[in-house]
């Protein structure tokens, strides 16, 4: 099933955008993985 949209973005453009933001995306991923958020600690969850 193919879905067409007025907002379709060519895959090459998506890849180029992801490559431009690769460093920032990796940094954010590292921060999210390293964040401690025990569910019983409101301040940690909010952070």
C-alpha positions as CSV (number, residue, x, y, z in Angstrom):
1,X,0.0,0.0,0.0
2,X,1.5,3.3,-1.0
3,X,0.6,6.5,0.8
4,X,1.0,9.8,-1.1
5,X,1.1,13.1,0.6
6,X,1.6,16.8,-0.2
7,X,4.4,16.7,2.3
8,X,6.4,13.9,0.8
9,X,10.1,14.4,1.1
10,X,12.6,12.7,-1.1
11,X,14.7,10.1,0.7
12,X,17.9,11.8,-0.4
13,X,16.8,15.0,1.3
14,X,15.9,13.1,4.5
15,X,19.3,11.4,4.5
16,X,21.1,14.7,3.9
17,X,19.3,16.3,6.8
18,X,20.0,13.5,9.1
19,X,23.7,13.6,8.2
20,X,23.8,17.3,9.0
21,X,22.3,16.7,12.4
22,X,24.1,13.4,13.2
23,X,26.4,14.8,15.8
24,X,23.5,16.6,17.7
25,X,21.3,13.5,17.4
26,X,24.0,11.2,18.8
27,X,24.7,13.7,21.7
28,X,21.0,13.8,22.6
29,X,20.7,10.0,22.4
30,X,23.7,9.7,24.8
31,X,22.1,12.2,27.2
32,X,18.7,10.4,27.2
33,X,20.3,7.0,27.7
34,X,22.5,8.3,30.6
35,X,19.6,10.1,32.4
36,X,18.5,8.3,35.5
37,X,14.8,8.6,36.1
38,X,13.6,6.2,38.8
39,X,9.8,6.3,38.6
40,X,9.5,7.0,42.3
41,X,11.7,10.1,42.2
42,X,9.6,13.1,40.9
43,X,12.6,15.4,40.5
44,X,14.5,12.8,38.5
45,X,11.5,12.0,36.3
46,X,10.9,15.8,35.7
47,X,14.6,16.3,34.7
